[in-house]
Amino acid sequence: MVIKRSIACILLFAYAFFYSGAVYSAQGAYSGDVAYSGLTASQAASKFEDAVLQSAGLSAEILSNPSAVPSMPPSTAARAAVVMEASSKRVLYAKNPHMKLPMASTTKIMTAILAIEMGNLEDVVTVSPKAVGVEGSSIYLAKGERLTLEQLLYGLMLRSGNDAAVAIAEHIGGSVENFVRLMNRKAVQIGARNTNFVNPHGLHDDMHYTTAYDLALISAYAMQNPVFRTIVSTKYKKIPWEGRSYDRVLQNKNALLWSYEGANGIKTGYTKVSRRCLASAALRDGMQLVCVVLDCQPWFDDSATLLDYGFANFKPYTVVSKKQVLGHIPVRDGYEAQVAAVCREEILLPVREGEEKEISVEVKLPQYLKAPVKAGTKVGYVKVTLGDEVSIRKDLYTAADVKENTIRSNLKRIIDRWIDTEFGF
């Protein structure tokens, strides 16, 4: 309705100007410096209407279809923010994406994914004195208390227990210091090169920082893990409380899990220095978005608005399906003349309307293979690009075995068939 009122005002002004200043003659219709030769008055008015709309950056289509106006990127109170599609890592929205800022308890995303990848969820962890009474948010661990790694992860990600972070770090890394080294090594592997961890929980340190872009990369990486997704999408969880007659009841601090359609993660954070930080995630129509806001007072509202923008303006487009055949490779000395090359993973891109035409797919395969060939042999890659924004490379693998076709192998095949026929083996 706001768009329609704005257009109406533009047109009223245009027609007022047109009819007051236009002169019609047999030679043409004129308004200012614009001439519409050989047109009737109504035709000239229509032409002038289009010119006014064009000068305003609009089109006549908007009159009948206001939704044709592109959705403008929203504003946010966040000091830095990024919206990213998780599988392609395409950035759909950014504000100060590479500004180094404190991250508070969103640190625990890295702590959790490392523990899931390197540990056993059924491991029993004995709480050390160092993990007891850690400053800030806590699940109130006691010295000598025993919990499984999985239970500690729920305490870490739902209740944001700083004591749980230390217990996990000691269990996985042997010490907090060594675990932090693992955190920083993993950050580099993920591509988060403007991030530095000093501790596993996020309590403030001037040398403990990230960027909205880096935290989005870490979040997108973590959300690919099904165990991680299960934990961070859980609203409530009970875990044992040793020495008590009742369990700990953990409630997830991420309010979007209750209020936002498709929300499925991931972590809140707050210190007096970092102020409110949130890494959130939502899945709709097969498209997984992650949103990061750093230093953002309306963290839930702004995150919902930014996620809305991503879902409204980008749609998932499957470029390559899982196990799709992307080529055939000749096989020398094989029973089969060729073998198919397949991509094990789906390649999905978030695209604006019409962008599918701009996607480039490049397949690289060897000229030939020599038998025997085993199924699952890595043989090349597919590269998908979209301008300068997205570049995804995935390995390709052989889809089937190809046996060697030689005199020796043929003789063996004949003997095997004869034995099967004669003796029914």
C-alpha positions in Angstrom: 0.0 0.0 0.0 2.9 2.4 0.7 4.3 1.7 -2.8 0.9 2.4 -4.4 0.5 5.7 -2.5 4.0 6.7 -3.5 3.3 5.9 -7.2 0.0 7.8 -7.1 1.8 10.9 -5.8 4.4 10.7 -8.5 1.7 10.3 -11.2 -0.5 13.1 -9.9 2.5 15.4 -10.0 3.4 14.2 -13.4 0.0 14.7 -14.9 -0.4 18.1 -13.2 2.9 19.1 -14.8 2.1 17.5 -18.1 -1.4 19.1 -18.6 -0.3 22.5 -17.4 2.8 22.7 -19.6 2.2 20.5 -22.6 1.3 21.9 -25.9 -0.4 19.7 -28.6 -0.2 20.3 -32.3 -0.4 18.4 -35.5 3.4 18.1 -35.4 3.6 16.4 -32.0 3.2 16.8 -28.2 5.8 18.6 -26.1 6.6 18.9 -22.4 9.7 20.7 -21.5 12.6 19.2 -23.4 10.8 15.9 -24.2 9.1 15.6 -27.5 6.6 12.8 -28.5 6.1 13.3 -32.2 3.0 12.1 -34.0 1.2 11.0 -30.9 -2.3 11.7 -29.7 -2.8 13.4 -26.3 -3.6 10.2 -24.5 -0.7 8.4 -26.1 1.7 11.2 -25.1 0.3 11.1 -21.6 0.9 7.4 -21.4 4.4 7.9 -22.7 5.1 10.6 -20.2 3.8 8.4 -17.4 6.4 5.7 -18.3 9.1 8.3 -18.4 8.3 9.6 -14.9 8.2 6.1 -13.5 11.5 5.3 -15.2 13.1 8.4 -13.7 11.9 7.2 -10.3 13.6 3.8 -10.8 10.2 2.1 -11.2 8.2 0.6 -14.1 4.5 0.6 -15.1 4.3 -3.0 -14.1 4.3 -1.9 -10.5 0.9 -0.3 -10.9 -0.7 -3.7 -11.5 1.9 -5.7 -9.5 3.4 -3.9 -6.6 5.3 -7.0 -5.6 7.5 -6.5 -8.7 9.4 -3.9 -6.7 12.6 -5.6 -5.5 12.7 -6.1 -1.8 15.3 -3.7 -0.4 17.9 -5.1 2.1 16.6 -4.4 5.6 18.4 -2.2 8.2 19.7 -3.7 11.4 20.9 -2.3 14.8 23.7 -4.8 14.8 27.2 -3.5 14.6 27.9 -6.3 12.1 25.7 -8.9 10.5 25.7 -11.6 7.8 23.0 -13.9 6.3 24.5 -17.0 4.6 23.2 -20.1 2.9 24.8 -23.0 4.7 25.7 -25.4 1.9 27.0 -22.9 -0.7 28.3 -20.3 1.8 26.8 -17.6 -0.4 26.3 -14.4 1.5 22.8 -13.0 1.0 23.2 -10.0 3.3 26.1 -8.3 4.9 26.9 -5.3 7.2 30.5 -4.8 8.3 31.1 -8.5 7.7 34.8 -8.4 8.3 34.9 -6.2 11.4 36.6 -8.0 14.3 34.4 -8.1 17.3 34.0 -10.1 20.6 31.6 -13.1 20.2 30.7 -14.0 23.8 29.0 -17.5 24.1 28.6 -18.0 20.4 32.2 -19.3 20.9 30.5 -22.5 22.1 29.5 -23.4 18.5 33.2 -24.2 17.9 33.5 -26.0 21.2 30.5 -28.2 20.5 31.4 -29.1 16.9 34.9 -30.1 17.9 33.6 -32.2 20.7 31.2 -34.0 18.4 33.8 -34.6 15.7 36.6 -35.7 18.1 34.8 -37.3 21.0 32.4 -40.1 21.7 29.0 -39.0 22.9 28.8 -41.9 25.3 32.1 -41.1 27.0 31.8 -40.4 30.7 33.4 -37.2 31.8 34.6 -36.6 35.3 34.4 -33.0 36.3 37.7 -31.5 37.4 38.2 -28.7 40.0 39.0 -26.3 37.1 35.6 -26.8 35.6 33.8 -25.9 38.9 32.6 -22.4 39.6 33.5 -20.9 36.3 32.3 -17.3 36.0 29.1 -16.5 34.2 26.4 -18.8 32.9 26.5 -22.3 34.5 24.9 -25.7 34.9 26.5 -25.8 38.4 28.8 -28.8 38.0 30.4 -30.3 41.1 33.9 -31.6 41.5 34.0 -35.3 40.7 30.5 -35.3 39.1 30.1 -37.7 36.2 28.2 -36.9 33.0 28.3 -38.2 29.5 29.8 -36.0 26.8 26.4 -35.7 25.2 24.8 -34.5 28.4 27.5 -31.9 28.8 26.9 -30.7 25.2 23.3 -30.1 26.0 24.3 -28.1 29.1 26.8 -26.2 26.9 24.4 -25.3 24.0 21.0 -24.9 25.8 21.9 -23.5 29.1 25.2 -22.0 27.9 27.2 -23.5 30.7 30.7 -22.1 30.9 31.6 -24.9 33.4 30.4 -27.4 30.8 32.7 -25.7 28.2 35.8 -26.2 30.4 34.8 -29.8 31.2 34.4 -30.6 27.5 37.7 -28.8 26.6 39.7 -30.8 29.2 38.1 -34.1 28.1 38.7 -33.6 24.4 42.0 -31.6 24.4 43.6 -32.9 27.6 43.8 -29.3 28.8 42.0 -26.0 28.0 45.1 -24.6 26.4 45.5 -27.5 24.0 41.8 -27.5 23.2 42.0 -23.8 22.3 44.8 -24.7 19.9 42.4 -27.2 18.3 39.7 -24.5 18.0 42.0 -22.1 16.2 43.3 -24.8 13.9 39.7 -25.8 13.0 38.8 -22.1 12.4 41.5 -21.9 9.7 40.4 -25.1 8.1 36.8 -23.8 7.9 38.1 -20.5 6.4 37.5 -18.3 9.4 40.8 -16.5 9.2 39.9 -13.4 11.1 38.9 -15.3 14.2 41.0 -16.0 17.3 39.9 -18.1 20.3 41.5 -17.8 23.8 39.0 -19.9 25.7 36.2 -22.4 25.0 33.3 -20.4 26.5 33.6 -16.8 25.3 34.2 -14.9 28.5 35.8 -11.6 27.4 39.4 -11.3 26.4 40.8 -8.6 24.1 42.4 -11.4 22.0 39.2 -13.4 21.7 37.3 -12.2 18.6 35.6 -13.1 15.3 33.8 -11.4 12.5 30.2 -11.8 11.4 31.4 -13.5 8.2 33.7 -15.9 10.1 31.0 -16.8 12.6 28.6 -17.4 9.8 31.1 -19.8 8.2 31.6 -21.6 11.5 27.8 -21.8 12.1 27.2 -23.0 8.5 29.8 -25.7 8.9 28.4 -26.9 12.3 24.8 -27.0 11.0 25.9 -29.6 8.4 26.4 -32.0 11.3 23.2 -33.9 12.2 24.2 -34.4 15.9 24.9 -30.7 16.2 21.6 -29.8 14.6 19.7 -32.1 16.9 21.2 -30.5 20.0 20.8 -26.8 19.0 17.2 -27.3 17.8 16.2 -28.9 21.1 14.0 -26.6 23.3 14.1 -28.5 26.6 16.3 -31.2 27.9 16.7 -33.1 31.2 20.1 -34.3 32.3 21.1 -35.9 35.6 22.1 -33.9 38.6 24.3 -36.1 40.7 23.5 -35.9 44.4 20.1 -34.4 43.9 16.7 -36.1 43.8 15.8 -34.3 40.6 17.3 -33.7 37.2 18.7 -30.5 35.7 16.0 -29.0 33.4 17.7 -27.1 30.5 15.8 -24.6 28.4 17.2 -23.3 25.2 18.0 -19.5 25.4 17.3 -19.1 21.6 13.8 -17.6 21.6 13.6 -17.9 17.8 13.0 -21.7 18.2 9.5 -20.8 19.6 8.7 -17.8 17.4 10.2 -18.2 13.9 9.0 -20.6 11.3 11.6 -23.2 10.4 14.1 -22.1 13.1 16.5 -24.9 14.0 19.5 -23.3 15.8 21.9 -22.2 17.0 23.5 -20.0 19.9 23.1 -16.9 21.9 25.9 -14.9 23.5 26.3 -11.9 25.9 28.9 -10.1 27.9 29.1 -6.5 29.0 31.7 -5.9 26.3 30.3 -7.9 23.4 26.7 -7.1 24.3 24.1 -9.2 22.6 25.3 -11.6 19.9 23.3 -14.3 18.1 23.9 -16.9 15.6 20.6 -18.2 14.4 19.4 -20.7 11.7 16.3 -21.6 9.9 15.3 -24.2 7.3 12.6 -23.6 4.7 11.9 -25.4 1.4 15.2 -27.2 1.6 17.2 -24.1 2.1 19.3 -23.8 5.3 20.1 -20.2 6.2 22.3 -19.0 9.1 22.2 -15.4 10.4 24.8 -13.7 12.6 24.3 -10.4 14.4 27.0 -9.0 16.7 26.4 -6.3 19.2 22.7 -6.1 18.5 20.2 -5.0 21.2 17.1 -6.3 19.3 18.9 -9.6 18.5 15.9 -11.8 18.0 13.8 -9.2 16.1 16.6 -8.2 13.8 17.6 -11.8 13.1 14.0 -12.7 12.2 13.9 -9.7 9.8 17.2 -10.6 8.2 16.2 -14.3 7.8 12.9 -13.1 6.2 14.9 -11.1 3.7 16.9 -14.1 2.8 13.9 -16.4 2.3 11.9 -13.7 0.4 14.6 -12.8 -2.1 16.5 -16.1 -2.7 15.1 -19.5 -3.7 17.0 -22.9 -3.6 18.1 -24.1 -7.0 19.5 -27.6 -7.4 22.4 -27.4 -9.8 23.6 -31.0 -9.3 21.6 -33.8 -7.7 23.0 -36.4 -5.3 24.5 -39.3 -7.3 23.9 -37.5 -10.6 25.9 -38.8 -13.5 28.0 -36.0 -14.8 30.0 -37.8 -17.5 31.5 -41.1 -18.7 35.1 -42.2 -18.8 36.5 -44.7 -21.4 38.0 -47.8 -19.7 40.9 -49.6 -21.4 41.0 -53.4 -21.2 37.7 -53.5 -19.3 34.6 -55.7 -19.8 32.7 -52.4 -20.1 33.9 -49.7 -22.5 33.2 -46.9 -20.1 32.2 -46.0 -16.5 30.0 -43.3 -15.2 31.3 -40.5 -13.0 28.9 -39.3 -10.3 28.7 -36.6 -7.6 28.1 -37.9 -4.2 26.6 -34.7 -2.9 23.8 -32.4 -3.9 25.0 -28.9 -5.0 22.3 -26.3 -4.2 22.6 -22.6 -4.7 20.3 -19.8 -3.4 19.4 -17.7 -6.4 17.5 -14.5 -7.1 14.8 -14.8 -9.8 16.5 -15.4 -13.2 20.0 -16.0 -11.8 19.9 -19.7 -12.8 20.9 -18.7 -16.3 24.1 -17.2 -15.0 25.3 -20.4 -13.3 28.3 -22.1 -14.9 29.1 -25.9 -14.5 32.5 -27.2 -15.4 33.3 -31.0 -15.3 36.9 -32.3 -15.3 37.5 -36.0 -16.0 40.6 -38.0 -17.1 40.8 -39.0 -20.8 40.6 -42.7 -19.8 41.0 -45.2 -17.0 42.8 -48.6 -17.0 40.9 -51.7 -15.9 40.4 -52.9 -13.3 38.4 -50.0 -11.8 36.8 -50.0 -8.4 33.5 -48.3 -7.7 34.0 -45.1 -5.6 37.4 -44.2 -7.1 37.9 -40.4 -7.2 38.3 -39.5 -10.8 37.7 -35.7 -11.2 35.6 -32.9 -10.0 32.7 -30.6 -10.9 33.0 -26.8 -10.4 29.9 -24.6 -10.1 30.3 -20.9 -10.2 27.9 -17.9 -10.1 29.7 -14.7 -11.1 32.3 -13.7 -8.5 30.0 -14.6 -5.6 30.0 -18.4 -5.5 32.5 -21.1 -6.4 31.9 -24.7 -5.3 34.0 -27.6 -6.2 33.0 -31.3 -5.5 34.9 -34.5 -6.2 33.5 -37.0 -8.7 33.6 -40.8 -8.2 33.2 -43.9 -10.4 29.7 -45.4 -10.1 30.6 -49.1 -10.6 33.3 -51.7 -10.8 34.9 -52.5 -14.2 36.7 -55.8 -14.3 39.8 -56.3 -16.4 39.3 -58.0 -19.8 42.4 -60.0 -20.6 43.2 -63.6 -21.7 43.9 -64.6 -18.1 40.7 -63.0 -16.8 38.7 -64.4 -19.6 40.0 -67.9 -18.9 39.2 -67.5 -15.3 35.7 -66.4 -16.2 35.2 -69.4 -18.4 36.4 -71.8 -15.7 34.1 -70.2 -13.1 31.1 -70.5 -15.4 31.9 -74.2 -16.1 32.3 -75.0 -12.4 28.9 -73.3 -11.7 27.3 -75.3 -14.5 28.8 -78.6 -13.7 28.7 -78.6 -9.9 26.1 -75.9 -9.1 28.4 -73.9 -6.8 
